[in-house]
Amino acid sequence: MSTAEQIFEEFGQKYAVHLIPGSGGVFEVMVGGELVYSKKATGRHAEYESDIAPHLRS
C-alpha cells in the first residue's frame, strides 16, 4: 500500500486530504498549513509510521 493510500485509509474521515501532483517525484505532506515531510528536502521516500502518521495522530 502506498503512503498516500495509508493516509486516506487512516485519516480520510478525520481530515480533508488532497493530493496535488508535482514533478520529479516530489512528495510533500502538509498538516494545517505546516510542512511536516518533504521528499525534496530529505531525498528519500517517507516512512508512513515515523514520518507521516505521528503528525496526523496528534
PAFI-938305 format. One record per residue: x, z, y of N, C-alpha, C in turn; residue in three letters; residue number from 1. Coordinates in Angstrom, 3 decimals. Layout:
<lomars>
[[X,Z,Y],[X,Z,Y],[X,Z,Y],ala,NUM];
...
</lomars>
This chain:
<lomars>
[[0.848,0.000,-1.166],[0.000,0.000,0.000],[0.899,0.000,1.237],met,1];
[[0.561,-0.820,2.209],[1.369,-0.897,3.426],[1.123,0.320,4.319],ser,2];
[[2.019,0.536,5.264],[1.860,1.637,6.208],[0.570,1.483,6.992],thr,3];
[[0.266,0.266,7.424],[-0.972,0.027,8.169],[-2.187,0.387,7.321],ala,4];
[[-2.184,0.016,6.059],[-3.294,0.355,5.164],[-3.421,1.867,5.000],glu,5];
[[-2.298,2.558,4.899],[-2.332,4.018,4.766],[-2.923,4.665,6.019],gln,6];
[[-2.547,4.176,7.194],[-3.091,4.711,8.443],[-4.598,4.520,8.479],ile,7];
[[-5.071,3.312,8.175],[-6.507,3.040,8.181],[-7.236,3.907,7.162],phe,8];
[[-6.678,4.044,5.978],[-7.340,4.796,4.921],[-7.462,6.279,5.278],glu,9];
[[-6.390,6.876,5.758],[-6.409,8.313,6.034],[-7.024,8.661,7.390],glu,10];
[[-6.826,7.824,8.402],[-7.220,8.195,9.758],[-8.216,7.263,10.425],phe,11];
[[-8.669,6.236,9.733],[-9.581,5.259,10.312],[-10.884,5.840,10.817],gly,12];
[[-11.358,6.935,10.239],[-12.590,7.580,10.696],[-12.334,8.553,11.843],gln,13];
[[-11.109,9.030,11.986],[-10.774,10.029,12.997],[-10.322,9.395,14.312],lys,14];
[[-9.612,8.274,14.220],[-9.052,7.619,15.388],[-9.510,6.167,15.458],tyr,15];
[[-9.506,5.629,16.667],[-9.662,4.189,16.836],[-8.297,3.587,16.527],ala,16];
[[-8.205,2.818,15.465],[-6.937,2.245,15.022],[-6.942,0.757,15.341],val,17];
[[-5.917,0.312,16.048],[-5.808,-1.091,16.429],[-4.453,-1.622,15.987],his,18];
[[-4.461,-2.782,15.383],[-3.209,-3.468,15.060],[-3.027,-4.571,16.094],leu,19];
[[-1.881,-4.559,16.741],[-1.574,-5.570,17.745],[-0.370,-6.345,17.251],ile,20];
[[-0.569,-7.623,16.945],[0.537,-8.418,16.408],[1.714,-8.472,17.377],pro,21];
[[2.894,-8.383,16.808],[4.118,-8.514,17.585],[4.927,-9.665,17.028],gly,22];
[[6.151,-9.776,17.464],[7.001,-10.835,16.942],[8.272,-10.225,16.385],ser,23];
[[8.904,-10.921,15.491],[10.177,-10.475,14.939],[10.096,-9.230,14.079],gly,24];
[[8.920,-8.937,13.530],[8.781,-7.788,12.647],[8.716,-6.446,13.359],gly,25];
[[8.477,-6.453,14.672],[8.382,-5.210,15.429],[7.158,-4.435,14.960],val,26];
[[7.349,-3.156,14.730],[6.273,-2.281,14.266],[6.364,-1.005,15.078],phe,27];
[[5.365,-0.757,15.910],[5.356,0.455,16.712],[4.028,1.171,16.532],glu,28];
[[4.066,2.494,16.569],[2.860,3.301,16.432],[2.741,4.182,17.664],val,29];
[[1.582,4.093,18.305],[1.308,4.927,19.464],[0.114,5.812,19.151],met,30];
[[0.187,7.062,19.569],[-0.900,8.017,19.398],[-1.183,8.610,20.773],val,31];
[[-2.411,8.423,21.247],[-2.767,8.952,22.560],[-1.896,8.429,23.680],gly,32];
[[-1.484,7.170,23.573],[-0.648,6.564,24.599],[0.829,6.900,24.500],gly,33];
[[1.200,7.696,23.508],[2.605,8.091,23.321],[3.199,7.358,22.125],glu,34];
[[4.349,6.751,22.321],[5.049,6.076,21.236],[5.605,7.121,20.281],leu,35];
[[5.160,7.084,19.009],[5.647,8.062,18.032],[6.575,7.448,17.002],val,36];
[[6.568,6.116,16.887],[7.503,5.459,15.979],[7.744,4.027,16.449],tyr,37];
[[8.995,3.602,16.395],[9.357,2.240,16.765],[10.366,1.674,15.777],ser,38];
[[9.968,0.635,15.065],[10.911,-0.039,14.170],[12.012,-0.701,14.993],lys,39];
[[11.649,-1.179,16.167],[12.639,-1.806,17.038],[13.750,-0.804,17.389],lys,40];
[[13.372,0.440,17.658],[14.357,1.456,18.036],[15.156,1.968,16.843],ala,41];
[[14.504,2.099,15.668],[15.182,2.677,14.505],[15.868,1.642,13.635],thr,42];
[[15.372,0.402,13.692],[15.939,-0.653,12.861],[15.518,-0.572,11.402],gly,43];
[[14.504,0.232,11.101],[14.035,0.351,9.712],[12.516,0.474,9.691],arg,44];
[[11.944,0.214,8.534],[10.506,0.389,8.363],[10.165,1.874,8.381],his,45];
[[8.983,2.183,8.839],[8.527,3.570,8.903],[8.266,4.123,7.512],ala,46];
[[8.574,5.388,7.335],[8.166,6.131,6.149],[6.870,6.822,6.540],glu,47];
[[5.793,6.505,5.845],[4.477,6.998,6.231],[4.440,8.518,6.353],tyr,48];
[[4.858,9.227,5.328],[4.735,10.693,5.317],[5.633,11.391,6.331],glu,49];
[[6.804,10.856,6.607],[7.706,11.548,7.536],[7.655,11.007,8.961],ser,50];
[[7.380,9.721,9.130],[7.437,9.128,10.462],[6.073,8.976,11.144],asp,51];
[[5.009,8.807,10.379],[3.708,8.486,10.960],[2.699,9.618,10.817],ile,52];
[[2.411,10.009,9.595],[1.337,10.964,9.310],[1.443,12.281,10.091],ala,53];
[[2.609,12.884,10.250],[2.662,14.157,10.975],[2.103,14.075,12.404],pro,54];
[[2.281,12.938,13.054],[1.783,12.767,14.419],[0.265,12.634,14.454],his,55];
[[-0.306,12.123,13.390],[-1.744,11.912,13.330],[-2.479,13.132,12.767],leu,56];
[[-1.797,13.942,12.014],[-2.424,15.120,11.400],[-2.481,16.313,12.353],arg,57];
[[-1.746,16.284,13.428],[-1.704,17.439,14.341],[-2.954,17.545,15.182],ser,58];
</lomars>
